[in-house]
Amino acid sequence: MKFISPRELRELGVLGMNSRNVNYIARRNPRRLFPLVDDKLKTKRLAQEHGMNVPELYGVIEIQHEIQDLEQLLEGRERFVIKPAQGSGGKGILVVSERNGHEFTKSSGAVLNLRDVKRHTSNILSGLYSLGGRPDVAMIEDMIVFDPILSHYSYEGVPDIRVIVYRGFPVMAMIRCATHASDGKANLHQGAIGVGLDIETGHSVCAVQNNAKVTRHPDTGYGFEDLKLPHWEQLLLLACGCYEMTGLGYFGADIVLDKHRGPMILELNARPGLAIQIANQSGLAKRLKAIDRLKSIILPVEERVSLAQQLFGRQPSMF
């Protein structure tokens, strides 16, 4: 394996962690705004206030005593998701895709009973999955039925799209596809596949798993070279609209494509990771600097999306 020096990485426009933290997160994201995205419940309520498309919230469990009401809250719910408001990396998310009375089937096929679901909810409240182990609340949401066009590109879990938004412009995007190795979760560090997406078209650019290029999904066998996301412009408009909604200057918008409702905001991240550069085989630094060089960024969201597509589109395919 060829060693690449820090100088060569800078020349390629690769954004490093120190530069990300100092020049973009610290500079563009006031700390007072972090709670808006670190807490998924606050994010959801803020998005609802702004008319953003989000999965329906069935209810919230805030204290242990309320767990006794869980059975009533889930009555008639065939599919649902229970997740921690302050969780990270997909930890603590329970996805129930089928139900038979008091038996709940996870997307992986494992079967739980009501006691198991209550125990999981109790663990969420105790802070088992939250950042820093702090006491948390459990959110109960509608389960995403992802667009069937993506069914060949993910294993068990829902694929999600990460869009890096800088000063209101979409600068880089990828879709994260769950695998057996990632236990059905769209988490790259656990073995999910990241597929870089051309900003102009939503077409696949390159796919990587564990930082190595791949051409096919290891579990479904489908190739990534023909992957092209539907509703692409609508998706970018939704992501970039979160700039006005939160006031954050640098963040990652995680979006899912629902079969019936189209693009929906799943969550926002004020400290998005840097692996998206590997999936796109392109550096973030040059794109961020290109936005900083613009004479004016005070533009309607439609114009920001269109300009970003002109600046960063038509990436050459690596397949």
N, C-alpha and C positions, 0 to 999 in steps of 0.2 A: 504494500500500500504506500503510495507516494505521500510524503509529509508536505503539508502546505503551511508556509510560514504566516504569522500574523500580518505581515506586510502584504502578502499575496491575497489574503482574505479581504483586507481593506480595499485593495485594488479591484477585487471582484464585487465590491459593494455589499459584502456580508456584514450584517449587523450583529455585534457581539453583545453579551449580557450586560457588561458594564456601561457601554454606550446606550443600550436600551434603557437601563435603569436611570442613568443620569440625564441624558439628553432628551428623552422622550417621556418616560413615565413620570419622573420627578418634575420635569419642566412643564408638561402639558396636562397632568392630572392632579389637581388640587386634592390634598389628602381628605379634606372635608367631604369630597364626593365619593370616596371609596366605598362607604357603607351602602350606597345606592346599587352597587353591583356585587359587592361581597356577600350580600344577603339576597338570595334569590326571591324571597317573598317581597322584599321592597322593590326589586327590579320588576317583578310581575305587576305589582300594583301601580307602579309608575308607568309601565307600558300600557296598562289598561286605561289609565287616565289620559294618555296621549293617543288613544285609539289604535294602538299597535296590535297586530295579530299575534296572539299567544295561546298556548294550550289552556283549556278551561280549568279553573281552580275549583275543585269540589269542596274542599274544606281544609282547615288547619288544626293540628293538635299541638297545643302549646305547653300543657302541663300533664304530668303522669296521670292525674285523676281523670282527665278527659279520654284516656285510652279506653275506658269502659264504654264510651259512646261510639267507638270505632265501628262496631258491627252495624249500628243504625246508620252511620254515615256512609258505609259501603253498600247499604241495601240497594239492590237493583243495579249495582255497578258490575258489569261483566268484565270490563277492562279498566285498569287504572295504574297509576304510578305513585309510589310513596317515596319521598326523597327529603333529605335534610336541606334546610334553607341556607346553611352555611357550609355545606360540604364542598369538596374539591376532588378533581380527578375521577369523577364518576362513582366515588365511594358512597355506600349507603343507599344507592338507588335501587328500589325494589319495583320491578316491572311485572305486573300480572296481566297476562294476555288472554286467559280463559278462566272461567269459574264454573264450578258445579256445587251449588249449595255452599257449604263451609270449606270446600276444597278449592285452593287457588293455584293455578298453574303458571309458573314463571315462563318467560320467553325462552329459557334454556330447556324447558320441559320438566323441570323439578316441580313437585307438588308440595304445597304448604297447607297447613290448616289455620284456622282463625287464631289459635294460640301463637303460632309461628309469626303471623303478621303482627299481632299485638307486641310480641317480644321485639321484633325488628323496630317497630315504632318507638318502643320504650328505649331501645339503644340509641336511636336518633336523638331523642330528648336528652339523654344523659351526656351527649357530646361525643359519642364514640366515633362519629364520622366528620365532625366539624373541625374547622381550622383551629388549632391550639387546644382542642378538647373542650371547648366552651359549651355550656348548655345550649341546646338548639331547639328548633321547632320543626315539626314534620308537615310537609305540604302533600296534599292528596290531589292529583291532577288527572285529567283525561289522558289516556295513552295515545301516543301518536301512531296513526296508521300511515306509514310512509308510502310515498308515491311508488307504485309498482314498477316504474321505469328503473328504480334503484334496487329492486329486489335481488338482482344477480350480483350486486357489488357489496353486500354486507351479509354477515353470518349471525343470525338470531337477533342482534341488536339493531337499533335505528341509526342509520348513517346521519351525521350532521355536517354542516358546512360552516367553516370558520372564515370570517372575513376580517382582515385587519383594516381598521378605519383610522385615518390620520387627518386631523383637522377637518373632518367631515367628508374626506375622500376615501373611496375603497382603493387600497394600494396592493393588496395581495389576498388570495383566497385558496382554500383547499377543501376537499371533502374527506372526512375521516370515516373509514369503513371498518366495522367490527369484524373480528375473526374468532375462530375457536380459541386461538392462543390468548386473545384479549378478553375471553369469557363473555363475548357478546357486547363489550363496551367499546365505544369509539374513542379509546385513549391510546395515543401513539406509544406511550411509555410502557404499556402493557401488551403491545404487539398488534395493535390496530394498524391499518394501512392508511397513509396519507397520500391523497392524489391532488397534485397541484392543478389549479384551474386558471385558464386564460381569462383575464379580467374583461376582455371585450366580448367573448363568446360563451364563457362557461364550459368550454371544452377542455378535456383532460390534457395535461402537459407532460406529467411524469408521475409515477407511483413509487412509493418507498415503504418498506417495512423494516423496522429496526435499523433505519438509516441506510439500508441497501435497496437498490432499484429492483422492482419486480414488474412483471408485465401482466400477470394474472392473479386473481384472487385465489389464495391457497385452498380454500374450502369449497367454493362454488365452481372454480375453473374458468370463470369468465374473464376475458381480457379487458384491460382498462383503456385501450387505445380509442375505443368508440364511445366512451362515456361523455355525454354532454347533458348538462343540467337544464331542465325546463324552467320556465318562469325566471330566467336569469336576471333580467333587468329589474323585475319586481323584487327579487331577492336583494339586489344591491341597493335599491331604494329603501327597503326596510332596514337594512344594516346601517346605512348612512343617516337615516332619520334618527337613529339613536344618539347621534352627535348633539343635536338640539335637545333631545330628551334628557340627557345626562349631564351635558357640559364637559364631558371628558374629551381630551384632545387626542388620546392614543388608546385604543382598546380593541379587543377582539369581540366580534358579534357572532354568537353561535346560533345557527338557524337550521330548522328542519323543514323538509318538504312533506306536508301532510297530503294524503290522497284526496281529501275533500276540501281542505281549506287553504292549500297552497303553502307558501313560505310563512313560517311562524318563528318568532323569537323564542329560543330556549333559555338562553342566559347571556350575560355580558361578562367580560373579563378585563379588568384594568391592568393586568400584568400578563398579556398573552405571550406564550412561548415562542421560541425562535425556530422550531423544527419545520415550520411552514416554508422556510427558505430552501430546505433540502427537498421538500416535495415539489417545489417550483423550479429547482435548479437555478435559482436567481436570488440575488441579495436584496434585502429590504432597504439598506442605507441609501442607495442611489434613488430609490423611489420616494423615500421620505424627503430627501434633499430636493427632489424635483418639485414636490409640493411647496416646500419652503421658498423656492425661487419664484413661485407664481406672484404676479403683481397684486392679485386680489383673491382671497378665498371666500369672500362674502358673496356667495352665490346660492341660488335655490338648489335644493338637493338634486333635482333632475339634471341641472347643468354640471354639478360636481361629478355625478356619476358618468355623464357623457364625456367630460374632459378627462377623467381618469381612464376611461376605456380607450381614448385616443392616445394617451401618454404611455399606458402600460400594456395595451392589448397586442394580440398576434404573437404570442410566445411560440417559438419553434417547438414542435413535439419531440420528446426524448424517446419515444417508443420505436 
